[in-house]
Every structure is written in C-alpha cells, then in structure tokens.
Amino acid sequence: MAVSVNVSRFEGVTMAPPDPILGVSEAFRADTNDLKLNLGVGAYRTEELQPYVLNVVKKAEKLMLERGENKEYLPIEGLAAFNKVTAELLFGADNSVIQEGRVATIQGLSGTGSLRLAAAFIHRYFPDAKALISSPTWGNHKNIFNDARVPWSEYRYYDPRTVGLDFDGMVADIKAAPDGSFVLLHGCAHNPTGIDPTPEQWEKIADVIQEKNHIPFFDVAYQGFASGSLDADAYSVRLFVRRGFELLVAQSYSKNLGLYAERIGAINVVCSSSDAGTRVKSQLKRLARPMYSNPPVHGARIVANVVGDPNLFNEWKQEMELMAGRIKNVRQRLYENLSEKDKSGKDWSFVLKQIGMFSYTGLHKAQSDHMTDKWHIYMTKDGRISLAGLSLSKCEYLADAIIDSFHNVD
Ligand code: PLA
C-alpha cells in the first residue's frame, strides 16, 4: 500500500539562506542584463572573462590517458605521489621536517575538506581548545569550526581607518586568548582583505604564539597566486617551521592550478617527532574513513604529474606568473581609473597595496547592494571584489560603479 503523506515529515526544515559567496554566483546567473559582471567568487578568468584550464593541466591529463590509469580506490590517505609532492611544494623539498619524516600529510577534499578534517581532529584530540580566526576572515571558516564543534573567537586584523593591518590589536588578542589555542592564519593573500603581515610582523606573531603555547594553523589557498612565486608565498609557513613549531597547514589547488571542481588539496601536520607524525596520520585517516572513505584520484594525479615533472613544473610556474600578472594589471588599471575619475580627492592607493585575488573596497552592505541593483556588478556584501573576474576593458565601468556607490549611498 502506498504511503499517503499530507503533511511533509520535513515540515520542520526551514529554508537555508543563500551562501554569502557561492550564492552570489547563483544570483549572477539569473541576471539577464548584458553589463553584468561576477566579482563574487574567487575564480580566475581570462581577459575575455572565460574560465581558464591551464595548459599544464591539459598536458597532465593527456599523460594520464596515455598511461591508461585505472579507477580503483585510493588509500584513505590519498595518492602517495601527490602527498609527497604537495608537502615538498609547501615546505621545500630540502626542509628538515620532510627529511626527518615529521610531517603527517593526507590528501583532502581541497582546502575546505582539509580544513574540515583538521577541525574534526582538533575537536577529537583537543576538546577544550579554541580556535582563533581573524576579523574578518573567509566566511566558511566559521561554518567549518561550528560544524566541527570547535569553539572560536576572533582576533582583530583589519583596521578600517588605515585600510591596513591592525597589528597591535592582532597581537593583543592572540595574547589574551587561552593558552594552547589554535591560531588560524592565512599563509598569504589574506581573504578577504588582501593585507598580509610583513616579514618582521610575522616574526612578532610567531613570538606571541610561542609565548602562549598556541598551535599555528595555516590556511594556504593561494600559494603562488599572491606574488606569482610559490616559494615567496610559502614564506610565513616556512618561517614558523624554521622556528620549530608544531603546526597544521591546509592546502588547496583550486586557484594556483585552476582545479576548482577537482577538489584537490591536503592537510599537513608538522610534528616534533616522526613517531608523533605517524600516529597523527593514522588518526586523520580514521577520521576521514567514515566521512568520505577515500579521496578522488583525478586531481591528485594532475598535481603529482605537474609538480613531479621538471618540465611541466616550470611551465606551471610560468602560467601562474601570467595569471598573477593579469590580476596585478587589472588592479593597477582599476586604481588609475578610480583616481582619475573620482574628483573628491579620496585616496584609492589601498587598492594597489592589497595583494592576491581580491580587493577589499571598503564598501558597506548598502553600497554593495547598490553595485548589484544599479550596476549589475555581483560581489560579496562585505565589499570584497574578485579581481580575477575582472578584465582591463571593464575597469572603467567598475570604477564608475564604485565611485557612485561610495559617494551616493549612505
Ligand atoms: N581558504 C580560503 C582562505 C579560501 O579563500 C578558499 C576559497 C578556501 C580555503 C577553499 O577553497 P577550496 O575548498 O576550493 O580549496 N575561497 C573562494 C571560494 C575562492 C569559496 O568561497 O569557496 C572565495 O571566493 O572566497
């Protein structure tokens, strides 16, 4: 007999709000105006505003087809060749933590999945510890810690008066947190502000983290994308490793290899002994098994092929410089258009000082809404725009929209 249901058993399920970042792309797709521009999600586009598959990725995929590789399950920790190269790329192949086997690396479902696994690990093994996140930060960090039931609080980071780093506030808040907290740090190209500490400031941040017995937890989603150099963008992580910290690093290949939908990344835990590393790795695997069993192979093979082959690796670096260079060019053009067109004398130089994919414009929610409602420019409501989705030819239009929204909306 068929079950007849008049009232849904799911009646109590309320409608979830759209995601603050991915929801912007949904709204963009629904807009039919020709002028529309999607500066919401951080996804690299060409000057023609088309998605971009890197040439090295196509070459690596061709290699994979030629080799006729199979589709059997990977081990829980992922593809061994991937895990090896991803740790080397991050820490440097000659780093003592690698030589001494002190890094527990397991393949994750890109940056997000790797962060989520690490959060589950923190919850299980440090149930009383708290996470510290920057204010502001990538919005999903809060969701990740909430869902993993890791309590978190914010440390000051952005100073709207200087449109720069609130360094003293940051240090004071890290100092005031309970000893042994996990301090989430953006390895480079801070999202959403595009403001990174200087090398001297990183040293001082390391001092206070050390003094407080905190555990650094790096989110590295933009290695190579901030400066165009993989090594320069690993500066902060390598500095902390050099100073002898045990730490966590989540990695993502969404942006630097353009592998967004392949969901490829890793979680690395640097331990003070190889023995601890082995045990940590075993527990990360234990956490992963009931969540997703084992990770997908396609992206892992691409990364292993590109990073593991000297020719492809060099070609990748050139393509990355090209992408980072295009973003720097639109950043420069946008700054010039803003400065030339805005007659109020406002200083727009902060646009040039920020690095990475984004510019944090300082536009508040009502102004950001105006950008979308009047100008069909889609962006997150915190005033962040993705320069990776902007072309040189659209800079002038964007500058007009920003100037209008900034001066005419309270
Ligand atoms: N960490 C930071 C700081 C990020 O900005 C992002 C992506 C991730 C991790 C995770 O990316 P992944 O899971 O694809 O590896 N941030 C994007 C996209 C680019 C997003 O929100 O999912 C953004 O627009 O902020």
Residues whose N, C-alpha, C, O or C-beta is under 5 A from the ligand:
A	BS01	PLA	I21 G40 V41 G42 L109 S110 G111 T112 G113 W138 N191 D219 A221 S252 S254 Y260
